[in-house]
Amino acid sequence: MKNYHRISKLLEDIRDGDNLSADQLLVKPSFFYYVDKKYVKNVVNNGLVTPETMLQMPNLNHELVQRMFSNMLQDEILKKCVPVFMCRVPETLDTTKNYVKNNIPIKISIDKLNKSDSKYHVYLINLPGQTKLRKIKTDSLSKLAQMEDKWYKFFENSKNPYFQDVPQAAIYCEDGKIPAFACKVLDI
């Protein structure tokens, strides 16, 4: 269904005479992070930071960070990871409408992340039946990104306002952040 919408948008752009970029034609492996509208400029300038790094920032609400990332902050590896979705959060579900309305999607390019000076690893978290962290090889990331229709169904049954119960990837960042050049702000 998602690919249908992508193709429809391309056809509309062609019909309207808009110039197409290579990014619109290629599906590159990427992950998605959602940030409150008031922090978008910070992401554009500084990139995305881990929950552990957020707790060291004086301008953030630490109580909210604790609630949003409670499951990650209890694990020594996960608190040094940026949690990301493997697809965009569906906009039409009752369980997601409020979240999507109040947050801006950030697309994290795996190709650009590979060009980072900082080393990173990707783990899968919240998979049904999973009891321990599962590290993913870099060459498997493309396959995960292509399974976006599979990830949508988990949002329908989510009972958590921050979707901590939805399968996600956790990007371990050696220096505590995903660099800004790997992040692209989508709908503002």
C-alpha positions as CSV (number, residue, x, y, z in Angstrom):
1,M,0.0,0.0,0.0
2,K,2.8,2.4,0.9
3,N,4.5,1.9,-2.5
4,Y,1.2,2.7,-4.2
5,H,1.2,6.1,-2.5
6,R,4.8,6.7,-3.4
7,I,4.1,5.9,-7.1
8,S,1.0,8.1,-7.1
9,K,3.0,11.0,-5.7
10,L,5.6,10.6,-8.4
11,L,3.0,10.5,-11.1
12,E,1.4,13.7,-9.7
13,D,4.7,15.4,-9.7
14,I,5.4,14.4,-13.3
15,R,1.9,15.6,-14.4
16,D,2.4,18.9,-12.6
17,G,5.8,19.4,-14.3
18,D,7.8,19.2,-11.1
19,N,11.4,18.2,-11.3
20,L,12.1,14.8,-9.8
21,S,15.2,14.0,-7.7
22,A,17.0,10.7,-7.7
23,D,15.8,10.3,-4.0
24,Q,12.2,10.1,-5.2
25,L,13.0,7.3,-7.7
26,L,15.2,5.1,-5.5
27,V,14.1,3.5,-2.2
28,K,17.1,3.7,0.0
29,P,17.4,1.9,3.3
30,S,16.3,4.3,6.1
31,F,14.8,4.4,9.5
32,F,12.4,7.0,11.0
33,Y,12.5,9.0,14.3
34,Y,9.8,11.3,15.4
35,V,10.6,14.5,17.3
36,D,8.4,17.2,18.9
37,K,8.0,20.2,16.6
38,K,9.8,22.5,19.0
39,Y,13.0,20.4,18.8
40,V,13.3,20.0,15.0
41,K,15.8,22.9,14.6
42,N,18.0,21.2,17.2
43,V,18.0,18.0,15.2
44,V,18.8,19.9,12.0
45,N,21.8,21.5,13.7
46,N,23.0,18.7,16.0
47,G,21.6,15.4,14.8
48,L,19.7,12.9,17.0
49,V,21.0,11.9,20.5
50,T,20.6,8.9,22.7
51,P,18.3,8.8,25.8
52,E,21.4,8.8,28.0
53,T,22.7,12.0,26.2
54,M,19.2,13.6,26.5
55,L,19.4,13.2,30.3
56,Q,22.6,15.3,30.3
57,M,21.0,18.2,28.4
58,P,19.7,20.9,30.8
59,N,17.0,22.3,28.4
60,L,15.0,19.0,28.2
61,N,12.3,17.7,30.5
62,H,14.1,14.8,32.1
63,E,10.9,13.4,33.5
64,L,9.4,13.1,30.0
65,V,12.7,11.5,28.7
66,Q,12.5,9.0,31.6
67,R,8.8,8.1,30.6
68,M,9.5,7.9,26.9
69,F,12.6,5.8,27.1
70,S,12.0,3.9,30.4
71,N,12.7,0.5,28.8
72,M,15.9,1.6,27.2
73,L,17.4,3.5,30.1
74,Q,17.4,0.3,32.1
75,D,19.8,-1.5,29.7
76,E,23.5,-0.5,29.5
77,I,23.6,-0.9,25.7
78,L,20.2,0.5,24.8
79,K,20.6,3.7,26.7
80,K,23.4,4.5,24.3
81,C,21.1,3.8,21.3
82,V,18.8,6.0,19.3
83,P,15.5,4.1,19.0
84,V,14.0,4.3,15.4
85,F,11.1,2.9,13.6
86,M,11.6,0.7,10.6
87,C,8.8,2.6,8.7
88,R,6.9,5.8,9.1
89,V,4.2,5.9,11.7
90,P,0.8,5.4,9.9
91,E,-1.1,8.6,9.9
92,T,-4.6,7.2,9.6
93,L,-4.9,4.9,12.7
94,D,-6.8,6.0,15.8
95,T,-3.8,4.9,17.9
96,T,-1.3,7.1,16.0
97,K,-3.2,10.3,14.9
98,N,-2.3,12.3,17.9
99,Y,1.4,11.2,17.9
100,V,1.8,12.1,14.2
101,K,0.0,15.4,14.7
102,N,2.4,16.5,17.4
103,N,5.7,15.1,16.0
104,I,7.8,15.6,12.9
105,P,9.3,12.6,11.1
106,I,13.0,12.5,10.7
107,K,14.4,10.1,8.0
108,I,17.7,8.6,8.9
109,S,19.7,7.5,5.8
110,I,21.7,4.3,6.4
111,D,23.9,5.2,3.4
112,K,24.8,8.5,5.0
113,L,25.2,6.9,8.4
114,N,27.8,4.5,6.9
115,K,29.8,7.6,6.0
116,S,29.9,8.8,9.6
117,D,33.2,8.9,11.4
118,S,31.5,7.4,14.4
119,K,31.0,3.6,14.6
120,Y,27.5,2.4,15.0
121,H,25.7,-0.9,15.4
122,V,22.0,-1.7,14.9
123,Y,19.9,-3.9,17.2
124,L,16.3,-5.1,16.9
125,I,14.1,-4.4,19.9
126,N,10.6,-5.3,20.9
127,L,10.2,-8.1,18.5
128,P,7.5,-10.6,19.5
129,G,9.1,-13.5,21.4
130,Q,12.4,-11.7,21.6
131,T,14.0,-11.8,25.1
132,K,17.5,-10.5,24.3
133,L,19.1,-7.9,22.0
134,R,19.6,-9.0,18.4
135,K,22.4,-7.3,16.6
136,I,21.8,-6.9,12.9
137,K,24.5,-7.0,10.2
138,T,24.8,-3.9,8.1
139,D,24.0,-5.7,4.9
140,S,20.7,-6.9,6.4
141,L,19.4,-3.3,6.9
142,S,18.2,-3.0,3.4
143,K,16.0,-6.1,3.8
144,L,14.5,-4.6,7.0
145,A,13.7,-1.3,5.3
146,Q,11.9,-3.1,2.4
147,M,9.5,-4.9,4.8
148,E,7.7,-1.7,5.8
149,D,4.2,-3.2,5.2
150,K,5.0,-5.8,7.9
151,W,5.9,-3.1,10.5
152,Y,2.7,-1.1,10.0
153,K,0.5,-3.8,11.7
154,F,2.2,-3.4,15.0
155,F,1.0,0.2,15.4
156,E,-2.6,-0.9,15.2
157,N,-2.3,-2.9,18.4
158,S,0.1,-0.6,20.3
159,K,-1.0,0.3,23.8
160,N,1.9,2.7,24.5
161,P,1.6,6.4,23.6
162,Y,5.3,6.4,22.6
163,F,5.1,3.0,20.8
164,Q,7.6,1.3,23.1
165,D,5.8,-2.0,22.4
166,V,6.3,-1.7,18.6
167,P,9.3,-3.5,17.0
168,Q,12.1,-1.0,16.4
169,A,15.7,-0.7,15.6
170,A,18.1,0.7,18.1
171,I,21.1,2.4,16.6
172,Y,24.1,2.2,19.0
173,C,26.1,5.4,18.6
174,E,29.7,5.4,19.8
175,D,29.6,9.2,20.4
176,G,26.0,9.4,21.7
177,K,24.4,10.8,18.5
178,I,23.4,10.3,14.9
179,P,25.1,13.1,12.9
180,A,22.8,15.8,11.4
181,F,23.9,15.0,7.8
182,A,22.3,11.6,8.1
183,C,19.0,13.1,9.2
184,K,16.4,14.6,6.9
185,V,13.3,16.4,8.2
186,L,10.2,15.3,6.3
187,D,6.8,17.0,6.7
188,I,6.9,20.4,8.5
